[in-house]
Each structure stands twice: as structure tokens, then as C-alpha cells.
Amino acid sequence: MESSDVELDLLRSVQAVLRELSAQAPAQQSNQGMWRWSLHKKVERDPGRSPALVRILLKELEKAESEDLRHVIIPLLHTLMYVLTKATGISEELYRRTYAFCTRLLTLPTPYCTVALEYAVQLKTETAVPGTLYQRTVIAEQNLMSDLYPYQERVLLFVDPELVSPSVCSALLLEIQAAQEQQTPEACMRHVVSHTLQAALGDTCQAGTLHRKLQASPRSALERYFHAVVAAVEQMAGEPSPSRAGHVERLEEVYGSLLGPAAAARGRCGGDSLADRPPSIPLPSPHITFHLWADEEQLWKELVLFLRPRSQMRLSADLEALDLQGLPQGRELARVSVLSTDSGIERDLPPGADEPPAPGSPEMERAGLQRKGGIKKRAWPPDLLLPGGWDGAPGLHRRTGGPAGDGDLLPGVSRLHTARVLVLGDDRMLGRLAQAYHSLRKRETQKFCLTPRLSLQFYYIRVLAPEGPSASGQPELGELAAFLGRADPWYESIVNTLCPAIHKLAAMPLSLDTSQNVDPFILDVITYYVRMGTQPIYFQIYTVKIFFSDLSQDPAEDVFLTELKVKIQDCKLPKDGLSPKKRGVAETPGAELTICYQKALLSRRAREVTVSLRATGLVLKAIPGSDAEGPTHLPPSPAPVRDHTCLNVSVTEVIKSCNLAGRSFSTVTNTFRTVDLRIQSQDQRLLTLSLDKDNRRTFRDVVRFEVAPCPEPSARAHKSKTLWLSSPRPKETEVTTAKARPLLMPINTFSGIVQ
């Protein structure tokens, strides 16, 4: 195909993606997500198209900038960066144009400036040291051990078998296993060496000869070449002003030692012919572990087991204080007491008391013990840690999103591991995930901390039951996914369209022939989502305290993320009967409720409201609805979601009317917004509470409950003591200096909230 035909074909595909972002008709939306996937597949099958696609995407981005078409900027920018991560042969001029475009976006509001800043940092390094993005991505995702780049990532895919059909679980598991069988450590190291050399040397690299040489190399030689390439890239990328010429010179030495001086000299005269070029270098999908959701403690256990394996940071020694009850045999860790029985004075310590768990390590020998009040505190090895304000490689690893994680970093501790928790299901699964996240944060206030050393990021793909008789009568279970789609159109186009595709995959007959090369669409979209979805949207977790009619039963506490639904139970009548007056009350539908709530105002002024009414039910929704639902919901705002979190309460009130025919009752729905509320049943009617639309999370025989934003478990009100020296006997006065922060659960999208 001629160059003009190639560019015309790519231009048509890019324009199809742009039309998709503006499509309103369902017919136009039926193939959403496929255009982006097919566009990337075109350059993956023919890497020579990458420079042409980069030029087309840059031109469309500059056009969108000049015409102020902001809704296409972030999708096109993600598409461009995904191509640049995989591509080789991109000129320095194209890199600089892309970098200049990102710097111009820094003048725009969030999320445009946030995404642009992240990519500008990556592009600055990639321009001087080509191949850095690809190399770091593969090393981290495939957990290849490297002293110069020790970052590791893991995708934990959780599926609740009670919410997702076994056929869907089997189809996803088979697709993941089929892809990972070809991603051996040796194959990934060959990809890194080949891609880095081709990205730096360009047309002078004999790709075909290099491919055959790497295929024939034994494991020991392959590891030597791999570490040499990683050292060349990381050392150059770590310099204040990296030199592209110096980087090329260093890789030419590796290239010459790999192919031999004669072959390397021939390569400088020209690369391979078209017929001799090997297949394109793939970007392996991340290492994904598949888990069937069992209980809320499973998330914490999997995070512990992720930090334990062959770690160069001696994390196992630091995890000794973790309580791993419930793990299989052979995986438990010994707990270490940290209570000192000596005086706490250094000279009184017995010989060897300051020695670390692993003697002989120079890093651990320099790590002393700090003492205060007779309590031993384990010191962090200073030489194994990076600067406290730095969270890893620029632009590749980011701090766990949100206010909940920023203040929990231990001094001098960098996050070298990233756990990407991907859940499939509906709102019920997200409710259970919120339970697990709350339990995890609460456990960390009592046990040794995990998340200060672990970047924890959440991803969500809606998988609803297929439409049919079994799904009739079910409540709307995709409200949070619909909100994410309204907030981020690229999420709507890429992720929300996966639900029907997953069911189609599950309906296909299983193919046992692994020799066929089939494009794994579902896995490719999941990979694209976890790599490019770095902008979180924060959701307030709400806590509910429940009081029962049985006074001997202790109050229960739970959390919910999306919805709390209240129904009125049948009245329990006493055995001795009722007076006519009481019998009339019992015949009235609903229950008499007293509702005390704090009204949600944009000014954030406290305004308490107390009302008494008869109602047949209530629904408390924590997820804002669409703009079409009326003025009940807060108006759009460029501020983050956490700035306007509130509960939208719908009360079905009973209206009694008397006429000549007797008494009659009708219902009307009243809505209001609140920050917290307390509800008490005033008569003998009991309440049934259902959390997050989940039948397994139902509480019966409730007489009163309280709902409020869930505080961060690790946040405590700090108190200061002031001594009044003028008094003959000093007295202490406690002053609260800080308020507990709310617990927010971040769910990653491509853009965050786009206004």
C-alpha cells in the first residue's frame, strides 16, 4: 500500500473515533470502542504506520486546540501516547511537537492540565532517551527484576461468582491464560532489548538479524543483554540533562557486542530489507491474577501476598508484624513483638540488640534503632529508600489518588509497587469493594501499614446480567457506571461498551486450538484501561449505624457506597389485642417517622431540619443522577466530586384525606439533599434496610438508624495540651486542632470529571 493510501486509511479511522465521541444516536454508538481498538491494531500489525499515525493525531489535536473542541483533546492525547509507547522510528521532531502541545495545555483547567502534565513529564524523558516508556512499562507489569528500576505492578481482577455468570468467568480466565502463556520472562526480555535498540538506533538497526540473535541466545546471555540495556536507559534518564547522542552511543556498544563488530558495521550502512524484517514487537499485556471474590478480607490478603514475593527491598522483614490469619498453610508470617523490656537507654542494651534481622547487609547495618519511652521502633533502611516527595519514575507511577492517601506516607518511604484492583460486576460488587476498602484502612490503624508503600488504584468494568426473564424486576444496578460515563465520555466509549462484548464472548464455543492467532479484544481493552486510566474520581463512603427492636442486640455498623433503601415491615401486634383507636392506626399504611437531617447547602452552612411524617419507604442515593432528573441534584461544577458530596433522599410520604366515602390514602414523593440524617420509627412498625441493592446486606427489625459520611479510620482528632503556669496547680485543656477527613474511594477513569 502506498504512503498516501496508508495515511488516508489511518485518517478515516481517526475521524471515525472523533465521530464516535460526538455520536448521539444509538445506531452510531453500537460500535463504540471498536474504532479505537482497530486503529491501534493497524499500527501493531504494521509498525511502519506509526509515524504517519502520530502526525495525523498531532494535526487533529492542534485543530481541536485552535477550534476549542475540548471534548476530543484527552481521548486523542491518550490514543497518541499509546502509539508512542509501542512505536519505534519516531523522529525527534515529532516528540518535540507532542511535548510542546502538552505544555500548551497546562494553561487549561483540570483535567486537561493534569493529563497534559503527566504526559509532558514522560515525553521529556522519551525525547532524549527513546524506548524508556516501553521498557519501564514491561519491567513493571511483568515483574522483571532490575536493581535500577525496581518498580512492580500487578493487576488483581476480582469477580463475584454470585453476580457474574460462570460462563463469563471462564471466558475471561481462558483469554487471560492464553495471552500470558506466551509472555514468558525470556520473551519479555527479548522484547525489551529489541525495542530499545530499534527505538534508539532507528534504520541502522538490523531488526531481522537482531531478532534471530536474541532468539538463539541462552537465558544467561539474554539476561546480560537485558541488564545492559536497562542500565544504559536508566542511567541516561536519571541525568539532569540527558543527551540523545550519548544514549545512542552507549546502545551502539551493546548492539555491537550482541551482533559482533562486523554485523554492526554493516548495519550502519542500512537496515534490513522489507522481506527480512521480523514481526512487530508486541507490548505484552500486564500480569493479571484472576480472583473469585470470597470475603472483604481477601483484598487485604492478596495485597500482602503481592508485596511478599522475591523482593529486593526486604519487604518480608517489614511485613513480619502483619497478622495473616486465614491464609493457607505455609504462607503465614511470624509476628514480632516490638515492646522493649529494658530501660530504653542505649548503653543498657545487650550486645547485638541493634543488629537487623538480616546480618551482613550493609544497608541494614547502617539502619539504627530509634528509642522513645522504652518502645523499640523499626527504622527504615535509608539506602533502600528514595526521596520522600518522590513516588517513582516520573509520569509512570503516581500516588494513590486522593486526600485519603496523601497524608499516610511514612517518612522517606517510596511506593515501589502498584496494585491495580479491577472489579467486574455491578453496584453490588462496588458496595462490597467499599466494605473491603474500609476494612483495609481500618486494619492499618491497628496493624503494620501496607498502602504507604503500595500505590492502590481501583478500576471498574460494569458487567450486568443479560437482559431476559431472569433480569426482570431487578433494580438499576449500573448507576455508578452510568455516572462515570457521564463524567468521562472516553470511559463511556471504551469501558461501558464492554458489557455486551463480554457476554458475546461468553456465548461463543470454547476453542481448544491454541495455534490460531486470535486478537483478544476484551483483554486488549482491559489493558488499555488499566494503563491509560490514571485519573481518579472520588466517591464518598457512608457509614450507617443501625439500632434494632431487640434491646439485647448490639447496634450494627456498616458502610455503603451507592444506595440505602428503607422499607416498612408488617406491624407486630401485641397478643392482647388493640383498642379501636390503635387498630385504626395499624390499618394506616406506612410508618410514622421522625427524620432529623442536616441540609446540604452550597455555602456549607450547618442547617438542621427535623420533620415528622408517615412514609412507606425511603431511598438514599449517594451517586448523583443525570441532569435530566431535575433540580434535585447539584448543578455541574468544575470542582472535584468530593467538594459536593451529599445524599439525595427520596421519601414516599402517605397523604391521608377524608371525604364522604371515608378515609383514603395517597402517596407523594418528596426529595431533599442532606449531609447526614437520623431516622426513628415512632410507632410499632419496624424497618428493613438494604445496602447497595444487595440482598445479602439486609438488616431487619430496625427501629432507628443514623447515616453520616464515613471518616478516614486512620484520621484522629489531634489534641494539644496547654499548661496554665499562672495557676498554683496547672490544669490541662484539650483543644481539637484537626477534624477527621472523610473516607473517599477513588475509581480510575481516563479523564476524571470533564466539564
ABEGO torsion letter per residue (X at the ends): XBAAAAAAAAAAAAAAAAAAAABABAAAAAABGAAAAAAAAAAAABAAAAAAAAAAAAAAAAAAAAAGBAAAAAAAAAAAAAAAAABBGBBAAAAAAAAAAAAAAAABBOAAAAAAAAAAAAAAAAAABBGAAAAAAAAAAAGBBBAABABBBBBBBBBBAAABBAAAAAAAAAAAAAAAAABBAAAAAAAAAAAAAAAAAEAABBAAAAAAAAAABBAAAAAAAAAAAAAAAAAAAABABBBAAAAAAAAAAAAAAAAEAAAAAAAAAEBBBAAABBBBBBBBBBBBBBBBBABAAAAAAAAAAAAABBBAAGAAAAAAABBABGBBBGABBBBBBABBABAGBAAABBBGAABBABBGBAAAAABBBBBBGGBBBBBBBAAABBBAABAEBBGABBBBBEAAAAAABBBGBBBABBBBBBBBEBAAAAAAAAAAAAAAAAAAAABBBAAAABBBBBBBBBBBBBBEAAABGBBBAAAAAAAAAAABAAAAAAAAAAAAAAAAAAABBBBABAABBBBBAAAAAAAAAAAABABBBBBBBBBBBBBBABAABBBBBBBBAABBBBBBBBBBBBAAEBBAAAAAAAABBEBBBBBBBBBBBAAGBBBBBBBBBBBAEBBBBABBBBAAAEAABBBBBABBAAAABBBBBBBBBBBBBBBAAEBBBBBBBBBBBBABBBBBBABABBBBBBBGGBAABBBBGBABBBBBBBBBAABBBBBBBBBBAABABBBBBBBBABBBBBBBBBBBBAAEBBX
